[in-house]
Amino acid sequence: MGAHQGVNRTLVITGTDTGIGKTVVAAGLAGLLCGAYWKPVQSGLDGETDSQTVARLGELTPERILPEAWRLTRPLSPHRAAELEGVTIDPDRLVLPEVECPLIVEGAGGLMVPLTRKILFVDVFARWQAPVVLCVRTALGTINHTLLSIEALRRRDIPLLGVAFIGEAMPDTECTIAGTGQVRVLGRLPLLDPLTAGILRAAMTSYFDMAAFDEVKE
């Protein structure tokens, strides 16, 4: 992979936990921003991978789905899946790819997910210095998890574009996170059923402040 094209046109999508819907948010943003998508490390290859989900929901053409640096069979934390499969993950090889459009990068799980026994995903994000979209589910416990994640990002001087809520509206929770965390709310994606490319695009357009992403589009 070559040198990256400038972090101002890159967005890192991460979450406060795994399985909260950040891949859906990544798909929506990649589609609306006419961007490319990269999942550096994919753990668990049964069923549809995150790259395949983003291609389908974001309606991305094959050249806009960049190949993973590592594909691990077991649905475990990358460090453990790699150990069990005899694979060595070298975090220094995780360099942002060079593309001609906005780049949407999705981490695995939350910020503190280990890539190796010594390196966490948040350590790689700190090196990249690309703006982060923190995906947060509107459920019990989310205030604590979100504020801890915001603190972890700021302690490492990682730029935080804002938070993206996922789930049913919880106005007080959303207001508390925005105020206490002093963070921008990018929008809230409701639970979508059915979840299709068209419905996702319409929901992102309706519920997200797309002006927040203008610098990425330029």
Beta strands, then each sheet from edge to edge (+ up, - down):
strand 1: 10-15
strand 2: 36-38
strand 3: 41-43
strand 4: 65-66
strand 5: 70-72
strand 6: 103-110
strand 7: 132-137
strand 8: 160-166
strand 9: 185-189
sheet 1: 4+ 2+ 6+ 1+ 7+ 8+ 9+
sheet 2: 3+ 5+
end
